């Protein structure tokens, strides 16, 4: 019986003596047997999990990947692009030439901006007023002189630009006066508030033509207007047409005061104020009718 037990007890060991004595070698043997099919199975399982995962989860994983590996990828891309690009030696200019070109561009840009402003002013006037066949000459105001004795402007346009006495002068889409004197390069404009100024006008809905006389101090008077006409404060005062000088009515001011005349109670004493700030004028436009005939 003892012999039988000894034979049965003698079994072939799973590992050899060298292998059973070293645990790391036993793990290598196990992994060697599992690394093939099991690794493929786990990878397939992970792929199916990602395939059928919700989109929010996959987006989070994608963003996490970008955050982790974004910097190395961007650096490698920059290195590759810099390696491909070559300096364009032929297109490099000197600093002096570059500065001259930049200054020239700045000058041309500013000139273009000023021309656009002129076009906007002129186009706005033409859209509002039917000045068919008229030429509008823009001018800068050099001197403004306003007092109780006289009210006038000096502008930087004259005979060389087609200006002549009696031509109407516009600012802010309103008549501010007429050209009273001209020289080759400059002109004098008598404002309608000047005591020597007399211009034919029409008030509001009143179907009557009267003269507006300058009274100084930034105001003018409409005289000889019967009280039978209804005149109210705020009524528009329009310059009447004048052949050869103006072919459409244009506003010149508004009624600021309207009361009974002290001398003749049957007449109105009407005070008119400009509709633009004359003391702050910087540019004006002179209306030249039929410029081809001048």
Residue pairs with C-beta under 8 A, 6 or more apart in sequence:
13 20
14 20
15 26
15 29
18 25
19 25
19 26
19 29
20 26
50 58
50 61
93 101
118 138
121 138
121 283
121 285
122 136
122 138
122 285
124 173
125 131
125 136
125 170
125 173
125 285
126 136
128 173
129 173
129 248
129 250
130 247
130 248
131 247
131 248
131 287
132 247
133 247
133 289
133 290
134 247
134 287
134 288
134 289
134 290
134 291
135 162
135 287
135 288
135 289
135 291
136 170
136 285
136 286
136 287
136 288
137 157
137 161
137 162
137 163
137 285
137 286
137 288
138 157
138 283
138 284
138 285
139 155
139 156
139 157
139 161
139 187
139 283
139 284
139 285
139 286
140 155
140 156
140 282
140 283
141 153
141 154
141 155
141 281
141 282
141 283
141 284
142 153
142 154
142 155
142 156
142 186
143 153
143 154
144 153
144 278
144 279
144 281
145 151
145 152
145 153
145 154
146 191
146 193
146 218
146 278
146 279
147 216
147 217
148 195
148 216
148 217
149 195
149 216
150 194
150 195
150 196
150 216
151 177
151 190
151 191
151 193
151 194
151 197
151 214
151 216
151 218
151 278
152 177
152 180
152 188
152 189
152 190
152 191
152 194
153 169
153 176
153 177
153 188
153 189
153 191
153 281
153 284
154 186
154 187
154 188
154 189
155 169
155 186
155 187
155 189
155 284
155 286
156 185
156 186
157 163
157 185
157 186
157 187
157 286
158 182
158 183
158 184
158 185
158 186
158 187
159 182
159 183
159 184
160 184
160 185
162 288
162 291
162 294
163 179
163 182
163 187
163 286
163 288
164 179
164 182
164 288
164 294
165 178
165 179
165 180
165 181
165 182
166 178
166 179
166 245
167 178
167 179
167 245
167 286
167 287
167 288
168 175
168 177
168 178
168 239
168 242
168 245
168 246
168 250
168 286
168 287
169 175
169 176
169 177
169 178
169 179
169 189
169 284
169 285
169 286
169 287
170 176
170 250
170 284
170 285
170 286
170 287
171 276
171 278
171 281
171 283
171 284
171 285
172 275
172 276
173 250
173 251
174 250
174 251
174 252
174 253
174 274
174 275
174 276
175 192
175 199
175 239
175 250
175 251
175 252
176 189
176 191
176 192
176 252
176 274
176 276
176 278
176 281
176 284
177 189
177 190
177 191
177 192
177 194
177 197
178 189
178 190
178 192
178 197
178 199
179 187
179 188
179 189
179 190
179 286
180 188
180 189
180 190
181 187
181 188
182 188
187 286
189 284
190 196
190 197
191 197
191 214
191 278
192 199
192 212
192 214
192 220
192 252
192 253
192 274
193 214
193 215
193 216
193 217
193 218
193 219
193 220
193 274
193 278
194 214
194 216
195 213
195 214
195 215
195 216
196 214
197 212
197 213
197 214
197 220
198 211
198 212
198 213
198 214
199 211
199 212
199 239
199 252
200 209
200 210
200 211
200 212
200 239
200 240
200 242
201 209
201 210
201 211
201 212
201 222
201 237
201 238
201 239
201 240
201 252
202 208
202 209
202 210
202 237
202 238
202 240
202 249
203 210
203 222
203 225
203 229
203 231
203 235
203 236
203 237
203 238
203 255
203 270
204 230
204 231
204 232
204 235
204 236
204 237
204 255
205 230
205 235
206 225
206 229
206 230
206 231
208 225
208 226
208 229
209 240
210 222
210 223
210 224
210 225
211 222
211 223
211 224
212 220
212 221
212 222
212 237
212 252
212 253
212 272
213 220
213 221
213 222
213 223
214 220
215 221
215 271
218 273
218 274
218 278
218 279
219 256
219 271
219 272
219 273
220 253
220 271
220 272
221 269
221 270
221 271
221 272
222 237
222 268
222 270
222 272
223 267
223 270
224 267
225 231
225 267
225 268
225 270
226 266
226 267
226 268
227 260
227 265
227 266
227 267
227 268
229 268
231 255
231 258
231 268
231 270
232 255
232 258
233 255
233 256
233 257
233 258
234 254
234 255
235 254
235 255
236 251
236 254
237 251
237 252
237 253
237 254
237 255
237 272
238 249
238 250
238 251
238 252
239 246
239 249
239 250
239 251
239 252
240 246
240 249
241 247
241 248
241 249
244 289
244 290
245 287
245 289
246 287
246 289
247 289
251 275
252 272
252 274
252 275
253 272
253 273
253 274
253 275
254 272
254 273
254 275
255 270
255 271
255 272
256 271
256 272
256 273
257 269
257 270
257 271
258 268
258 269
258 270
258 271
259 268
259 269
260 267
260 268
260 269
261 267
261 268
261 269
262 269
288 294
